[in-house]
Amino acid sequence: MPAAALPTLPDRAQAFTSAALVRQGLRDADYIADDDLAAVVHLATALDRPLLLEGPAGVGKTELAKALAQASGRRLIRLQCYEGLDDNRALYEWDYAKQLLHVQMLRDRITAVAADISDIDDASRYLADRDFGLYTEAFLSVRPLLESVLSDEPVVLLIDEVDRTEESMEALLLEVLAEKQVTIPEIGTFTARSIPWVVLTSNDTRELSAALKRRCLHFHLGFPSPEREREIVAARAPEVDSDVAADVVDLARQLRELPLRKSPSISEVIDAARAAMLLQDSTTGISKQTRSILLAALLKYTSDRNLADSRLDGATPEPKHGGEEGRPEHVTVASRPANTTTTAFRGHGGRDHGGIGKRGR
């Protein structure tokens, strides 16, 4: 929906009173959601519960949060998670330069006022009893979590790829997710001035804690059906002919059935469809030459490219050892049993790759 045609904020709030209206709102933002996903999004917004989206990379988890913000007229605040993320990057930092400038401005006045105090203990007590305003909201450099709490207008808070952080970071999120508040030791507790809609995404690289999952509604988002993916391509790349889009989607489906290190994402399929349109392939299907070029948009590892070339041509590739081509397929929580930690490390330790604790002889 063009920006000029968007309804006012009160009208948009009414547009999320049912799953059908949520689905239509997302479609207006060029996000094609099925009935189950639209129903879960409706429940998350109606109940003010965080929504945890799990699934492989590239299936539209992040795009859902963006579309939800666009459809609802809310500002999107994004926390991109990564290994080593701490509260200084997620919650807040003190603006030390601003505090130092504040102290320098007060120094002369403090010196003049305290000039008549001759006893050092009296001077110390005098300074201790004064609040110089160094630890106030004015000196906070807010980060995404605190920003969503302090916002006067409702926002959509996207906590992207939460599985990339350590478990200690999950504990930091619990107060925001459950209580909609942030506690700063020097000041106190900030309660949300408006209720944010929270969307968390996970690529299944590790199991999230039960405490985090307990506070969220959960939905596993997988790759769409070919029919749904053709709809997505049509919405995001309307310039692509339907026959070309169908051929590219079918090629992506074949690739996803192979044991690749990284399966083609939806955004990569859209790029490949646009590329196929520029190549002006025939309407009888994608030629072998064009398919080879499109693999550059769909596959990003040499081993995946070699495997695809062999399988799509009907040949059985020889097993390879060592180097990039010999790496095992990417392990995710979704593709393994419940005891993921042991399974994920099995076969990757020691010089002889015999497992953790084994040594070469």
SULMORA-V314218 format. One record per backbone hydrogen bond with DSSP energy under -1.0 kcal/mol. CO is the residue of the C=O (numbers start at 0). NH is the residue of the N-H. If there is no record, write none. Layout:
CO	NH
CO	NH
//
This chain:
2	5
7	11
8	12
9	13
12	15
13	16
17	21
18	22
19	23
20	24
21	25
22	26
23	27
25	30
26	29
33	37
34	38
35	39
36	40
37	41
38	42
39	43
40	44
41	45
42	46
43	48
49	216
50	199
51	218
52	201
53	220
57	265
59	63
60	64
61	65
62	66
63	67
64	68
65	69
66	70
67	71
68	72
68	73
74	155
76	157
78	159
81	84
85	88
85	89
86	90
86	91
89	144
90	142
92	140
93	95
94	98
95	99
96	100
97	101
98	102
99	103
100	104
101	105
102	106
105	109
106	110
107	111
108	112
109	113
113	116
118	122
119	123
120	124
121	125
122	126
123	127
124	128
126	129
135	138
136	139
138	94
140	92
142	146
143	147
144	148
145	149
146	150
148	192
154	196
155	76
156	198
157	78
158	200
159	80
160	163
161	164
165	168
166	170
167	171
168	172
172	176
173	177
174	178
179	191
181	189
183	186
183	187
187	183
189	181
196	156
197	50
198	158
199	52
200	161
201	54
203	332
208	212
209	213
212	215
216	51
218	53
224	228
225	229
226	230
227	231
228	232
229	233
230	234
231	235
232	236
236	239
240	244
241	245
242	246
243	247
244	248
245	249
246	250
247	251
248	252
249	253
250	254
251	255
254	257
257	259
264	268
265	269
266	270
267	271
268	272
269	273
270	274
271	275
272	276
273	277
274	278
275	280
281	284
286	290
287	291
288	292
289	293
290	294
292	295
293	296
293	297
294	298
300	304
301	305
302	306
303	307
304	308
305	309
306	310
307	311
308	312
309	314
310	313
323	326
332	335
337	339
338	342
339	343
340	344
341	345
344	347
348	354
349	352
354	357
//
